[in-house]
Structures are given as C-alpha cells and as structure tokens.
Amino acid sequence: MGSLILAVRFLTVVPVPGRETPEIAALGRAAWWFPVVGALLGGGLALASAGLEALFPPFVAAALLVSAWKAVTGGIHLDGLADVLDGLAGRDATHRLAIMRDSRIGVFGAAGLVLFLVLMVTAVAELSSPTRGRLLVLSPMVGRVAPLLIAAWLRPATPGKGLGAAFAASLSRWAAPLWGLGGLALGGALLGPWGIAVAAAAWVAAVLWSVVAARRLGGLTGDVLGAVVELAELGVLLAGAAAVRRGLL
C-alpha cells in the first residue's frame, strides 16, 4: 500500500492519507502503480472533458482541460521536459547536465513548453467525442508506461546518483514488458486495432527521442524520465488525431 501512496503523491498533487515508503529506491518499486495512476487520471480527464465540452467552445474547453491536467500532476513532467530542452543545447555532456541542474528556465525550455502546450491543446480541441474521451483515458496511462520502458535498458548518466539512477536500479525487469502489454490491451479495448497502433506509435517516438537525449547527456536522467511522460502523452493525442483524419478511428 505504501508504494501506491508514493506513486499517487509523486505523480499528482492529490492528497492521500497514509505513509509512503521513504527510501529513494522505493520509487522504482512504486512504478508498478504508475500506469494505474495514469489510467485513473485519464478517466477523470475524460469526465472533465465531457463537462467542459457542454459549457465552452472547443478550444476554450481544450485549454481548460489541459490546464487542469497539468495542474493535477503538479507540472513535474513539464519541468523535466524544459530542463532537458535547455540542457541539450550545451556544448558537451558535462555542460548539458550542469545546465539541467540550474533551476532557472532558459530560452529553449520556455519555447519548447509553449510549443508543446499549443500542440496538446490543439490536438484535444480537434478531436470529437467519443474518440476524444477514449484517447484522454489512454494518453496518461501510455505516458506513465514510457519511463518504465526507457529505464529498463538505458544506462544512467550518473550511476548511483540522482533520481533517475535510483529509479532504474530499483525498477523490476518485469514492469516494462507487462505494462507494455497492458497499454496495448487498453488501446485495443478503447479504440480497436488502431488504438494498439496509437499506443505503439507514441512509445516508439518517445523511446527514439530518449535515445537521442541519452546520447547527448551521457545517459538517462530523472529529467529525461519526466520528459518522456509528456512526450508519450502528446504522442497518443497526435497519433489519434492523425488516425481520425484518415478515417481510421
């Protein structure tokens, strides 16, 4: 139970009673619950989307929904995305990691966040019910499987140090394949065969980006793990919008 409490508190700002496991290595063990928290978040987003759609025009509803989405998660993964975007502009791996440790946001991070949120709001606004609601359920779940996938085989940039290294070291080797299958099953249940393709496409894009980032940084970091959650979430929405455009969903 302590792992579930830790997962909820780490991934959201939702207050939950109880005691979490305090060790930093416990986060990797709590990762078993990450996709569950993501699916619950997705269900809440789908319900909120239906209510907002009835009250506001599509773009206003989408902007409010995405704002609530990121507020509930505390912006933790957006912070990781901004840090990585800033860091990748460094001259070498040591300089890039130093930039990422700086709490100030730079031009690349700020511009990247703006573009990212514009894409997310636009994708949500362009989707229509009931497909929008189903993709909103799938997106956070797929996003929280993504760090399990990359942590399973990318080596840490600073072995033995930092959140990313501790997460990877304590993560079960069964978490990624089992939850990968779970994500594909959820995509199929919600959207049929093309739902499986949407989830797979989001993971492929997120993993490829992570490989490039890890090479530039000298390995995996906690910020990369956070960024990949956001990118996989966006990947589901964009792949879903493309499938709708082609008449596949």
N, C-alpha and C positions, 0 to 999 in steps of 0.2 A: 504493500500500500504506500510505503514511503516513496517508492520510485514513481508511482503515478502522481503523487502530490508534487514531487520535484519536477516532473515533466510539465504539469499544468502551470506551476509557478514560473518555470523557466521560459515557457513558450508563450504565456499570456500574462495579462495583469489581473486575471480573475482571482479574487481572494478565495482560498480554500483552507478549511481548518485541518489541523493535524501536523505531524512532524515529518519533515523530509530528511533523507539521508544526507549528512553534511559533507562527506568527502567529495573532492572534485572528481574523483574517478567514478562516483556514483552516477554522473550524468550519462556516461556511456551505457550503463545498465538501465537507466531510465529511458533510453532511446527506444526500447521496445514499445513504450507508450506514445512516442511522438506521433505516429500515424493515426492512432486513436484520437488523440487531442486534435489533430488536423481534421479528421472526419467530423468530429463534434463541432469544431469551428465552422466547417463548411456547411453543416446543417443549419447552424444559426444564421450564416450569411444568406443561405437560400430563403429562409423565412423572412429575414430583414429585407431582402431584395423584393419579395412579393409585396410587402407592405409599402416600401418606398415607391415601387412602380405604380401603385394605385394613387399616390399622392402627388408625385412630381413628374416632370418631363424626363425622358430617358437619360440625358446627360447629367442633369441635376441629381437624379436618383443614383446614377452610377458613381458620381463624385462623392456623394454622401456615404454610399456603401463602402467604397474603397477607403474613405477616411475612417469610418468605423472599424473596418478590417485591420488597418494598420495601428489604430489606437488600442484595440483589444490585444494585439500582440506586443504592444509597447515599443514598436519600431525597432526592435532588437535586430532583426534581419536586415532592415534598411540601413542601419548603422554599419553592419558588416559590409553590405554592398558598397556604400560610399567609401569606406576605408580601403577596400580592395581597389576600387576605381582610382582613388588618389594614389595608392601605393604602386600600381602598375606603371605609373609614369616615371618612377625613379630610375636612376642610371644603372643600378645593379641590385642584386638580391638583398644585400645588407641595407642599402639605402631605401629600398622599397619597404622592407619590414619596419625600418625606423619611421618612415612616413606614416605607416599604418598605426603605429603606436601613439602618434600625435593625436590628441583629442579634437583638434581643430579640423574642420572640413575644408577641402580645397576646391579648386575650380572643377576638376574632373569629377569629384564626388558629387558636388552640387548639381552640375549639369546632368550627370548620369541619373541622379534621383528624379530630377524634373522630367526627363525623357521617359524614364521607367514608369512613373506615375501617370503621365499622359497616355502612354500605351495601355496601361492597365485600365484606366477609366474609359478610354475609347473602346477597348475590346468588350468590356462589360456592357457599355451603352449600346453597342451594335448587336449584341445577342438578344434574342427574343425568348419569351417563355414558351415551353418549359425547359428548353435547352439551356438557357442561362442558369436556372436553378440547379440543374444537374451538373453543369460544369463548375459551379460555385461549390458544390459538395466535393467534387473530385479534386479541384485545384489545391486546397490546403493540405489534403491528405497526400497527394503526389509530392507536393513541396516538402513535406516532412519525412518522406522516404528518401529524398535525394541526398541529404547528408549521410545517411546510412550507407548508401551506395558508394559514395566517393571516399568516405573514411575507411571503408573496408579494404581499399587497395592503394590509396595514395599515401606516401610516407609524409610524416610531419616535417615542417620546415625547421622546427627546433625540438628534436626528440627529447622527451622527458620534461619539457617546459611548456606552459601555456595550456589554455583550454582545449585547443584543437588536438594536441598530442594526448592529453588525458582522455579525451572523448574517444579517440581512435584506439587507444590502448585497452580501454575497458569495454569496448563495443563487442558484443557477441558476433562471431562469424556467421551465425545463422540469421541474424536480424535482417540483413540486406536482402538475401535471396527470398526469405519467407515473406517479408513485407513487399518486396518487388512483385511477387506473385499476387499478393493481396491487392496491391494497387491496380494491377491489370484486371483482376477479377471485378473490382469495384467499377473500373471504367467500362467493362463489358456489361455489367449489370445495369448501369445507369444509361449507357448510350449505345450498347450493342458492339459489334466488331470494331467500328470506328472509334469507340471510346477506348478500346485497348490501344489502338494506334495513336490516339491523342496522348495518353499517358506515356507510352513508349517514346514518342517524339519529344515530349518535354524532358524526359530523363536523358535522352541522347544529347540534346542541346546543352543541358545543364552539365553533364559529365564532360563533354568536349570543352566547354568553357572552363571548367575546373582544372582540366589537364593543362590548358594554356596558362591559367593563373598560377598553378603549382610550379610550372617550369620557370615562370618569371620570378616567383618568390622563393624558389629553392625547396618547395614542399607545401604541404597542407597547413593552413592556419585556422583558428576559430572564426576569423572574419570570412574566409572562403566558405566555411560550412554554413555560416549565416547567409551569405550572398546567394548560395546555390538554392536555398529555400525559396527566396524571392524569384529567382530566375526560372525555377521549375514551375512555380505558381503561374507566372506570366506565360510560360511556355504552353501550359494547358489552355489558357484563355485564347492565346493566339492560334494554336493548332485547332482548337474548337471553332474559332471564328472562320478560319480557312476552310474547315470541313463543312461548315454551314454554307459558306459562299459557294462551294462546289456542289451543294445539294446532297452531301453525304450524311448529314445529321438533320 
